[in-house]
């Protein structure tokens, strides 16, 4: 199978806003050499032929008119000054002979003229994703295609020629329009992009994960010509929602009606799901909380220190069993456990999970009323609440490094991603029985090369 590379790279920019639409652009190039070749192959050598006899001077003079209008060179192409149309030109030359019959044969004359046929080709697309072209042709003879045989006898073949030349122009225009339409192959290319973006993208994460694609719209940019090509850009907008595991297959939706618009700025708002087992959260919270102690605001200033945090799910909430040690003078050493429960939420940094709507309940077994009172103090309760704080900067950095190490990567057949993944920032949380699932929006910059021959 012939391997066809698209003439340009799709540039994919990963933005931080996970809720934004993703935009992917597919540049399409139709080399003008193909259009010129089609025109050269199909522009006829002969544009018109004349062979007939006409009477002049009331029937006293009979003149046979013969000759042809021939193509005189190759088809040439140039871009219109505005860049929105193509000028197709071909030179033609007319050669004719007027031969009077009988005694008037001495009046035989050769005459003719030259012209350049110019076609202005302006491509367009229909709502059904079919490319076409509006073609307007014109030409002007350098000579009037007439000759004076004698005084009062002027012979002209213009009326005999123009209809034939116009008919040939119409045929050439149809061939040029067909070459543009078939070269753009717009519906097939748009359909390829549309079907491709609807496939779930496998994500290069340690745990199996995918990005589910919900397409929104397709557009095509206005056509523009350069010196050697017709260019346009197909743009697709879609949502990407990340998930763990493998996405189920689904039938792609059909192409939507065409929307003509300038090409969008390419960018993909990509999310990376990260699975955080509760044991890892517990260890991280224990290390963080154990770095500082809290002096209780009571006589002799006993100290409250966290010795362990054990996290577990409680429906849509998290519950953290915070083990503490109350120590002080005179050998004071009392261990206690407080259950801190709340709904996980993100702080402004996008990398720290805290609990909202918190309740703190101290387990009373083995505690004196005095210690229970100390732990019930609002400041002590705030300290215990802070113990259920999960700074995910380190696991997010690890996840970013793991994703980066998997690049270059093929998320779907025919698409190869490469580039740099920037810092991850949390955008969503989900409490599950086995782990806290966080969704991290990725910043960074990627490029994707599309190989049409590998698309399936």
VENDABEL-V809486 format. One record per residue. N is the residue number from 1. RES is the residue in one small letter. PHI is phi as a letter, one per 30 degrees, with the letter a starting at -180 (* if undefined). BURIAL is I if it has 24 or more other C-alpha atoms within 12 Angstrom, else O. D_LAST is the distance of its C-alpha to the last C-alpha in Angstrom with 2 decimals. Layout:
# VENDABEL-V809486
n->N res->RES phi->PHI burial->BURIAL d_last->D_LAST
n->N res->RES phi->PHI burial->BURIAL d_last->D_LAST
This chain:
# VENDABEL-V809486
n->1 res->x phi->* burial->O d_last->13.15
n->2 res->x phi->d burial->O d_last->14.49
n->3 res->x phi->c burial->O d_last->13.26
n->4 res->x phi->c burial->O d_last->13.59
n->5 res->x phi->c burial->O d_last->14.65
n->6 res->x phi->d burial->I d_last->15.37
n->7 res->x phi->d burial->O d_last->19.16
n->8 res->x phi->b burial->O d_last->19.69
n->9 res->x phi->d burial->I d_last->18.82
n->10 res->x phi->d burial->I d_last->17.85
n->11 res->x phi->c burial->I d_last->20.88
n->12 res->x phi->c burial->I d_last->20.64
n->13 res->x phi->c burial->I d_last->24.03
n->14 res->x phi->d burial->I d_last->24.61
n->15 res->x phi->c burial->I d_last->27.66
n->16 res->x phi->d burial->I d_last->30.21
n->17 res->x phi->d burial->I d_last->30.11
n->18 res->x phi->d burial->I d_last->27.77
n->19 res->x phi->c burial->O d_last->28.44
n->20 res->x phi->d burial->O d_last->27.54
n->21 res->x phi->d burial->I d_last->24.58
n->22 res->x phi->c burial->I d_last->21.80
n->23 res->x phi->b burial->I d_last->21.00
n->24 res->x phi->b burial->I d_last->18.19
n->25 res->x phi->c burial->I d_last->18.71
n->26 res->x phi->b burial->I d_last->16.69
n->27 res->x phi->d burial->I d_last->19.25
n->28 res->x phi->b burial->I d_last->18.96
n->29 res->x phi->b burial->I d_last->21.44
n->30 res->x phi->c burial->I d_last->22.72
n->31 res->x phi->d burial->I d_last->25.17
n->32 res->x phi->d burial->I d_last->28.47
n->33 res->x phi->e burial->I d_last->28.99
n->34 res->x phi->d burial->I d_last->26.70
n->35 res->x phi->d burial->I d_last->28.67
n->36 res->x phi->d burial->I d_last->31.89
n->37 res->x phi->d burial->O d_last->30.95
n->38 res->x phi->d burial->I d_last->30.19
n->39 res->x phi->d burial->I d_last->33.46
n->40 res->x phi->d burial->I d_last->35.46
n->41 res->x phi->d burial->O d_last->34.24
n->42 res->x phi->c burial->I d_last->35.08
n->43 res->x phi->d burial->I d_last->38.12
n->44 res->x phi->d burial->I d_last->40.97
n->45 res->x phi->d burial->I d_last->43.82
n->46 res->x phi->c burial->I d_last->46.29
n->47 res->x phi->c burial->I d_last->46.39
n->48 res->x phi->a burial->I d_last->49.65
n->49 res->x phi->b burial->I d_last->52.49
n->50 res->x phi->b burial->I d_last->56.03
n->51 res->x phi->a burial->O d_last->58.73
n->52 res->x phi->a burial->O d_last->61.36
n->53 res->x phi->c burial->O d_last->65.02
n->54 res->x phi->b burial->I d_last->66.63
n->55 res->x phi->c burial->O d_last->70.26
n->56 res->x phi->b burial->O d_last->72.08
n->57 res->x phi->h burial->O d_last->75.65
n->58 res->x phi->i burial->O d_last->75.99
n->59 res->x phi->j burial->O d_last->75.00
n->60 res->x phi->d burial->O d_last->77.32
n->61 res->x phi->b burial->I d_last->74.50
n->62 res->x phi->c burial->I d_last->71.49
n->63 res->x phi->b burial->I d_last->68.60
n->64 res->x phi->c burial->I d_last->65.61
n->65 res->x phi->c burial->I d_last->62.52
n->66 res->x phi->b burial->I d_last->59.85
n->67 res->x phi->k burial->I d_last->56.98
n->68 res->x phi->b burial->I d_last->53.29
n->69 res->x phi->c burial->I d_last->50.94
n->70 res->x phi->c burial->I d_last->48.60
n->71 res->x phi->d burial->I d_last->45.71
n->72 res->x phi->c burial->I d_last->47.25
n->73 res->x phi->l burial->O d_last->44.38
n->74 res->x phi->d burial->I d_last->40.66
n->75 res->x phi->d burial->I d_last->38.54
n->76 res->x phi->b burial->I d_last->38.36
n->77 res->x phi->b burial->I d_last->36.15
n->78 res->x phi->a burial->I d_last->37.11
n->79 res->x phi->d burial->I d_last->36.00
n->80 res->x phi->d burial->O d_last->38.25
n->81 res->x phi->e burial->O d_last->40.25
n->82 res->x phi->d burial->O d_last->38.48
n->83 res->x phi->i burial->O d_last->35.04
n->84 res->x phi->c burial->I d_last->33.73
n->85 res->x phi->b burial->I d_last->34.30
n->86 res->x phi->c burial->I d_last->34.43
n->87 res->x phi->c burial->I d_last->37.65
n->88 res->x phi->c burial->I d_last->37.37
n->89 res->x phi->b burial->I d_last->40.72
n->90 res->x phi->b burial->I d_last->42.22
n->91 res->x phi->d burial->I d_last->45.94
n->92 res->x phi->b burial->I d_last->47.93
n->93 res->x phi->b burial->I d_last->51.50
n->94 res->x phi->c burial->I d_last->53.98
n->95 res->x phi->b burial->I d_last->56.80
n->96 res->x phi->b burial->I d_last->59.37
n->97 res->x phi->b burial->I d_last->62.87
n->98 res->x phi->c burial->I d_last->65.52
n->99 res->x phi->c burial->I d_last->68.02
n->100 res->x phi->d burial->I d_last->71.14
n->101 res->x phi->d burial->O d_last->72.77
n->102 res->x phi->i burial->O d_last->76.30
n->103 res->x phi->d burial->O d_last->78.69
n->104 res->x phi->d burial->O d_last->76.15
n->105 res->x phi->d burial->O d_last->73.96
n->106 res->x phi->d burial->O d_last->75.35
n->107 res->x phi->d burial->I d_last->73.41
n->108 res->x phi->e burial->I d_last->70.02
n->109 res->x phi->b burial->I d_last->67.68
n->110 res->x phi->c burial->I d_last->64.21
n->111 res->x phi->a burial->I d_last->62.15
n->112 res->x phi->l burial->I d_last->58.58
n->113 res->x phi->l burial->I d_last->56.43
n->114 res->x phi->b burial->I d_last->53.12
n->115 res->x phi->a burial->I d_last->50.38
n->116 res->x phi->c burial->I d_last->46.96
n->117 res->x phi->d burial->I d_last->44.47
n->118 res->x phi->b burial->I d_last->42.30
n->119 res->x phi->c burial->I d_last->39.26
n->120 res->x phi->c burial->I d_last->38.03
n->121 res->x phi->c burial->I d_last->34.30
n->122 res->x phi->c burial->I d_last->33.14
n->123 res->x phi->d burial->I d_last->29.43
n->124 res->x phi->a burial->I d_last->28.45
n->125 res->x phi->b burial->I d_last->25.67
n->126 res->x phi->c burial->O d_last->26.12
n->127 res->x phi->d burial->O d_last->25.32
n->128 res->x phi->c burial->O d_last->22.68
n->129 res->x phi->i burial->I d_last->20.74
n->130 res->x phi->c burial->I d_last->22.19
n->131 res->x phi->d burial->I d_last->23.74
n->132 res->x phi->b burial->I d_last->27.19
n->133 res->x phi->a burial->I d_last->30.35
n->134 res->x phi->c burial->I d_last->34.00
n->135 res->x phi->c burial->I d_last->36.07
n->136 res->x phi->b burial->I d_last->39.82
n->137 res->x phi->c burial->I d_last->41.88
n->138 res->x phi->a burial->I d_last->45.42
n->139 res->x phi->a burial->O d_last->47.87
n->140 res->x phi->b burial->O d_last->51.56
n->141 res->x phi->d burial->O d_last->53.92
n->142 res->x phi->d burial->O d_last->56.14
n->143 res->x phi->b burial->O d_last->58.92
n->144 res->x phi->d burial->O d_last->59.71
n->145 res->x phi->h burial->I d_last->59.22
n->146 res->x phi->b burial->I d_last->62.89
n->147 res->x phi->a burial->I d_last->66.11
n->148 res->x phi->c burial->O d_last->69.85
n->149 res->x phi->d burial->I d_last->71.50
n->150 res->x phi->a burial->O d_last->74.91
n->151 res->x phi->e burial->O d_last->76.47
n->152 res->x phi->i burial->O d_last->75.06
n->153 res->x phi->b burial->I d_last->72.38
n->154 res->x phi->c burial->O d_last->68.96
n->155 res->x phi->c burial->I d_last->66.04
n->156 res->x phi->b burial->I d_last->62.50
n->157 res->x phi->c burial->I d_last->59.18
n->158 res->x phi->e burial->I d_last->57.13
n->159 res->x phi->d burial->O d_last->56.90
n->160 res->x phi->d burial->I d_last->55.88
n->161 res->x phi->c burial->I d_last->53.12
n->162 res->x phi->e burial->I d_last->51.45
n->163 res->x phi->d burial->O d_last->49.95
n->164 res->x phi->d burial->O d_last->48.38
n->165 res->x phi->d burial->I d_last->47.01
n->166 res->x phi->d burial->I d_last->45.58
n->167 res->x phi->d burial->O d_last->43.84
n->168 res->x phi->d burial->I d_last->42.26
n->169 res->x phi->e burial->I d_last->41.24
n->170 res->x phi->d burial->I d_last->39.45
n->171 res->x phi->d burial->O d_last->37.53
n->172 res->x phi->d burial->I d_last->36.62
n->173 res->x phi->d burial->I d_last->35.54
n->174 res->x phi->d burial->I d_last->33.24
n->175 res->x phi->d burial->I d_last->31.67
n->176 res->x phi->d burial->I d_last->31.20
n->177 res->x phi->d burial->I d_last->29.65
n->178 res->x phi->d burial->I d_last->27.24
n->179 res->x phi->d burial->I d_last->26.30
n->180 res->x phi->d burial->I d_last->25.66
n->181 res->x phi->d burial->I d_last->23.58
n->182 res->x phi->d burial->O d_last->21.40
n->183 res->x phi->d burial->I d_last->21.21
n->184 res->x phi->d burial->I d_last->20.10
n->185 res->x phi->h burial->I d_last->17.45
n->186 res->x phi->d burial->I d_last->17.66
n->187 res->x phi->d burial->I d_last->16.31
n->188 res->x phi->d burial->O d_last->12.96
n->189 res->x phi->d burial->I d_last->12.78
n->190 res->x phi->d burial->I d_last->14.17
n->191 res->x phi->d burial->I d_last->11.83
n->192 res->x phi->d burial->I d_last->8.79
n->193 res->x phi->d burial->I d_last->11.03
n->194 res->x phi->d burial->I d_last->12.29
n->195 res->x phi->d burial->I d_last->9.29
n->196 res->x phi->d burial->I d_last->8.28
n->197 res->x phi->d burial->I d_last->11.94
n->198 res->x phi->d burial->I d_last->12.31
n->199 res->x phi->d burial->I d_last->10.44
n->200 res->x phi->e burial->I d_last->13.29
n->201 res->x phi->c burial->I d_last->13.66
n->202 res->x phi->d burial->I d_last->15.15
n->203 res->x phi->c burial->I d_last->18.42
n->204 res->x phi->d burial->I d_last->20.22
n->205 res->x phi->c burial->I d_last->23.31
n->206 res->x phi->e burial->I d_last->25.61
n->207 res->x phi->d burial->O d_last->25.12
n->208 res->x phi->e burial->O d_last->21.71
n->209 res->x phi->a burial->I d_last->20.83
n->210 res->x phi->b burial->I d_last->18.19
n->211 res->x phi->c burial->I d_last->18.21
n->212 res->x phi->d burial->I d_last->17.61
n->213 res->x phi->c burial->I d_last->16.51
n->214 res->x phi->c burial->I d_last->18.59
n->215 res->x phi->d burial->I d_last->17.89
n->216 res->x phi->c burial->I d_last->21.15
n->217 res->x phi->a burial->I d_last->21.02
n->218 res->x phi->b burial->I d_last->19.57
n->219 res->x phi->b burial->I d_last->21.94
n->220 res->x phi->b burial->I d_last->22.42
n->221 res->x phi->d burial->I d_last->25.27
n->222 res->x phi->e burial->I d_last->28.04
n->223 res->x phi->d burial->I d_last->27.60
n->224 res->x phi->b burial->I d_last->29.58
n->225 res->x phi->c burial->I d_last->30.63
n->226 res->x phi->c burial->I d_last->31.47
n->227 res->x phi->d burial->O d_last->33.40
n->228 res->x phi->b burial->O d_last->30.44
n->229 res->x phi->a burial->I d_last->27.48
n->230 res->x phi->c burial->I d_last->26.55
n->231 res->x phi->b burial->I d_last->24.75
n->232 res->x phi->a burial->I d_last->23.29
n->233 res->x phi->b burial->I d_last->21.28
n->234 res->x phi->c burial->I d_last->18.79
n->235 res->x phi->c burial->I d_last->19.54
n->236 res->x phi->b burial->I d_last->18.05
n->237 res->x phi->c burial->I d_last->20.34
n->238 res->x phi->a burial->I d_last->19.48
n->239 res->x phi->c burial->I d_last->21.20
n->240 res->x phi->b burial->I d_last->20.24
n->241 res->x phi->c burial->I d_last->22.22
n->242 res->x phi->d burial->I d_last->22.32
n->243 res->x phi->a burial->I d_last->23.05
n->244 res->x phi->d burial->I d_last->23.77
n->245 res->x phi->j burial->O d_last->22.05
n->246 res->x phi->b burial->O d_last->18.58
n->247 res->x phi->d burial->O d_last->17.32
n->248 res->x phi->d burial->O d_last->16.95
n->249 res->x phi->d burial->O d_last->13.89
n->250 res->x phi->b burial->O d_last->14.53
n->251 res->x phi->d burial->O d_last->13.61
n->252 res->x phi->d burial->O d_last->12.77
n->253 res->x phi->d burial->O d_last->15.84
n->254 res->x phi->d burial->O d_last->16.16
n->255 res->x phi->e burial->I d_last->16.84
n->256 res->x phi->d burial->O d_last->20.36
n->257 res->x phi->e burial->O d_last->23.06
n->258 res->x phi->d burial->I d_last->23.16
n->259 res->x phi->b burial->I d_last->25.24
n->260 res->x phi->c burial->I d_last->26.70
n->261 res->x phi->a burial->O d_last->27.67
n->262 res->x phi->e burial->O d_last->28.11
n->263 res->x phi->d burial->I d_last->25.15
n->264 res->x phi->d burial->I d_last->25.29
n->265 res->x phi->d burial->I d_last->26.10
n->266 res->x phi->d burial->I d_last->22.90
n->267 res->x phi->a burial->I d_last->23.25
n->268 res->x phi->c burial->I d_last->21.63
n->269 res->x phi->d burial->I d_last->24.03
n->270 res->x phi->c burial->I d_last->22.70
n->271 res->x phi->c burial->I d_last->24.53
n->272 res->x phi->c burial->I d_last->24.87
n->273 res->x phi->d burial->I d_last->26.31
n->274 res->x phi->b burial->I d_last->29.12
n->275 res->x phi->c burial->I d_last->30.89
n->276 res->x phi->c burial->I d_last->34.65
n->277 res->x phi->e burial->O d_last->36.63
n->278 res->x phi->d burial->I d_last->40.06
n->279 res->x phi->d burial->O d_last->41.80
n->280 res->x phi->d burial->I d_last->40.35
n->281 res->x phi->d burial->I d_last->41.37
n->282 res->x phi->d burial->I d_last->44.80
n->283 res->x phi->d burial->I d_last->45.30
n->284 res->x phi->d burial->I d_last->44.31
n->285 res->x phi->d burial->I d_last->46.61
n->286 res->x phi->d burial->I d_last->49.43
n->287 res->x phi->d burial->O d_last->49.31
n->288 res->x phi->d burial->I d_last->49.31
n->289 res->x phi->d burial->I d_last->52.04
n->290 res->x phi->d burial->I d_last->54.26
n->291 res->x phi->d burial->O d_last->54.71
n->292 res->x phi->b burial->O d_last->57.35
n->293 res->x phi->c burial->I d_last->60.21
n->294 res->x phi->b burial->I d_last->61.85
n->295 res->x phi->d burial->O d_last->65.67
n->296 res->x phi->d burial->I d_last->66.80
n->297 res->x phi->d burial->O d_last->69.20
n->298 res->x phi->b burial->O d_last->72.10
n->299 res->x phi->e burial->O d_last->75.30
n->300 res->x phi->i burial->O d_last->74.87
n->301 res->x phi->h burial->O d_last->71.22
n->302 res->x phi->d burial->I d_last->69.30
n->303 res->x phi->c burial->I d_last->65.73
n->304 res->x phi->c burial->I d_last->62.57
n->305 res->x phi->b burial->I d_last->59.71
n->306 res->x phi->d burial->I d_last->56.32
n->307 res->x phi->c burial->I d_last->55.86
n->308 res->x phi->a burial->I d_last->52.62
n->309 res->x phi->b burial->I d_last->49.89
n->310 res->x phi->c burial->I d_last->47.96
n->311 res->x phi->c burial->I d_last->45.12
n->312 res->x phi->b burial->I d_last->43.81
n->313 res->x phi->d burial->I d_last->42.02
n->314 res->x phi->b burial->O d_last->44.18
n->315 res->x phi->i burial->O d_last->42.02
n->316 res->x phi->d burial->O d_last->40.41
n->317 res->x phi->c burial->I d_last->43.01
n->318 res->x phi->c burial->I d_last->43.77
n->319 res->x phi->b burial->I d_last->47.09
n->320 res->x phi->c burial->I d_last->48.49
n->321 res->x phi->d burial->I d_last->51.51
n->322 res->x phi->c burial->I d_last->53.37
n->323 res->x phi->d burial->I d_last->55.96
n->324 res->x phi->b burial->I d_last->58.81
n->325 res->x phi->b burial->I d_last->62.01
n->326 res->x phi->c burial->I d_last->65.09
n->327 res->x phi->b burial->I d_last->67.51
n->328 res->x phi->a burial->O d_last->70.75
n->329 res->x phi->d burial->O d_last->74.35
n->330 res->x phi->i burial->O d_last->76.65
n->331 res->x phi->i burial->O d_last->73.88
n->332 res->x phi->d burial->O d_last->71.76
n->333 res->x phi->a burial->O d_last->68.44
n->334 res->x phi->b burial->I d_last->66.71
n->335 res->x phi->c burial->I d_last->63.13
n->336 res->x phi->b burial->I d_last->61.35
n->337 res->x phi->b burial->I d_last->57.94
n->338 res->x phi->c burial->I d_last->56.62
n->339 res->x phi->c burial->I d_last->53.58
n->340 res->x phi->c burial->I d_last->51.70
n->341 res->x phi->b burial->I d_last->49.28
n->342 res->x phi->a burial->I d_last->47.18
n->343 res->x phi->c burial->I d_last->43.86
n->344 res->x phi->d burial->I d_last->41.63
n->345 res->x phi->b burial->I d_last->41.03
n->346 res->x phi->c burial->I d_last->40.02
n->347 res->x phi->d burial->O d_last->42.62
n->348 res->x phi->d burial->O d_last->42.39
n->349 res->x phi->d burial->O d_last->41.03
n->350 res->x phi->i burial->I d_last->37.77
n->351 res->x phi->b burial->I d_last->38.27
n->352 res->x phi->b burial->I d_last->41.12
n->353 res->x phi->c burial->I d_last->41.21
n->354 res->x phi->b burial->I d_last->44.56
n->355 res->x phi->c burial->I d_last->45.90
n->356 res->x phi->c burial->O d_last->47.04
n->357 res->x phi->h burial->O d_last->49.63
n->358 res->x phi->d burial->I d_last->51.09
n->359 res->x phi->b burial->I d_last->53.72
n->360 res->x phi->c burial->I d_last->55.66
n->361 res->x phi->b burial->I d_last->57.57
n->362 res->x phi->c burial->I d_last->59.84
n->363 res->x phi->d burial->O d_last->60.40
n->364 res->x phi->c burial->O d_last->64.19
n->365 res->x phi->d burial->O d_last->64.80
n->366 res->x phi->i burial->O d_last->67.34
n->367 res->x phi->c burial->O d_last->67.76
n->368 res->x phi->d burial->O d_last->71.00
n->369 res->x phi->d burial->O d_last->71.39
n->370 res->x phi->d burial->O d_last->71.89
n->371 res->x phi->d burial->I d_last->68.54
n->372 res->x phi->d burial->I d_last->66.79
n->373 res->x phi->d burial->O d_last->68.44
n->374 res->x phi->e burial->I d_last->67.29
n->375 res->x phi->d burial->I d_last->63.66
n->376 res->x phi->d burial->I d_last->63.99
n->377 res->x phi->d burial->O d_last->64.90
n->378 res->x phi->e burial->O d_last->62.43
n->379 res->x phi->d burial->O d_last->61.95
n->380 res->x phi->d burial->I d_last->61.28
n->381 res->x phi->d burial->I d_last->58.81
n->382 res->x phi->d burial->O d_last->56.97
n->383 res->x phi->d burial->I d_last->56.90
n->384 res->x phi->d burial->I d_last->55.46
n->385 res->x phi->d burial->I d_last->52.81
n->386 res->x phi->d burial->I d_last->51.73
n->387 res->x phi->d burial->I d_last->51.21
n->388 res->x phi->c burial->I d_last->48.19
n->389 res->x phi->b burial->I d_last->46.38
n->390 res->x phi->b burial->I d_last->43.14
n->391 res->x phi->d burial->I d_last->42.29
n->392 res->x phi->c burial->I d_last->38.62
n->393 res->x phi->e burial->O d_last->38.67
n->394 res->x phi->d burial->O d_last->38.55
n->395 res->x phi->d burial->I d_last->35.70
n->396 res->x phi->d burial->I d_last->33.65
n->397 res->x phi->d burial->O d_last->34.34
n->398 res->x phi->d burial->O d_last->33.32
n->399 res->x phi->d burial->I d_last->30.02
n->400 res->x phi->d burial->I d_last->29.41
n->401 res->x phi->d burial->O d_last->30.18
n->402 res->x phi->d burial->O d_last->27.82
n->403 res->x phi->d burial->I d_last->24.90
n->404 res->x phi->d burial->I d_last->25.95
n->405 res->x phi->d burial->O d_last->26.20
n->406 res->x phi->d burial->O d_last->22.52
n->407 res->x phi->c burial->I d_last->21.49
n->408 res->x phi->d burial->O d_last->19.67
n->409 res->x phi->a burial->I d_last->16.80
n->410 res->x phi->c burial->O d_last->13.01
n->411 res->x phi->d burial->I d_last->12.73
n->412 res->x phi->b burial->I d_last->8.95
n->413 res->x phi->e burial->I d_last->6.47
n->414 res->x phi->j burial->I d_last->7.51
n->415 res->x phi->c burial->I d_last->10.58
n->416 res->x phi->b burial->I d_last->13.84
n->417 res->x phi->c burial->I d_last->16.87
n->418 res->x phi->b burial->I d_last->20.42
n->419 res->x phi->k burial->I d_last->23.83
n->420 res->x phi->b burial->I d_last->26.63
n->421 res->x phi->c burial->I d_last->26.90
n->422 res->x phi->d burial->I d_last->30.25
n->423 res->x phi->e burial->I d_last->32.57
n->424 res->x phi->c burial->I d_last->31.36
n->425 res->x phi->b burial->I d_last->33.27
n->426 res->x phi->d burial->I d_last->33.46
n->427 res->x phi->b burial->I d_last->32.36
n->428 res->x phi->a burial->I d_last->32.53
n->429 res->x phi->b burial->I d_last->34.20
n->430 res->x phi->b burial->I d_last->33.81
n->431 res->x phi->d burial->I d_last->36.44
n->432 res->x phi->b burial->O d_last->35.15
n->433 res->x phi->e burial->O d_last->37.28
n->434 res->x phi->c burial->O d_last->35.93
n->435 res->x phi->a burial->I d_last->35.39
n->436 res->x phi->d burial->I d_last->35.44
n->437 res->x phi->c burial->I d_last->31.89
n->438 res->x phi->c burial->I d_last->31.91
n->439 res->x phi->c burial->I d_last->29.20
n->440 res->x phi->c burial->I d_last->29.53
n->441 res->x phi->d burial->I d_last->28.44
n->442 res->x phi->c burial->I d_last->27.47
n->443 res->x phi->c burial->I d_last->28.89
n->444 res->x phi->k burial->I d_last->27.87
n->445 res->x phi->b burial->I d_last->25.71
n->446 res->x phi->b burial->I d_last->22.24
n->447 res->x phi->b burial->I d_last->20.28
n->448 res->x phi->b burial->I d_last->16.53
n->449 res->x phi->c burial->I d_last->15.15
n->450 res->x phi->c burial->I d_last->11.85
n->451 res->x phi->c burial->I d_last->10.51
n->452 res->x phi->e burial->I d_last->8.77
n->453 res->x phi->d burial->O d_last->8.30
n->454 res->x phi->c burial->O d_last->6.30
n->455 res->x phi->d burial->I d_last->3.78
n->456 res->x phi->b burial->O d_last->0.00
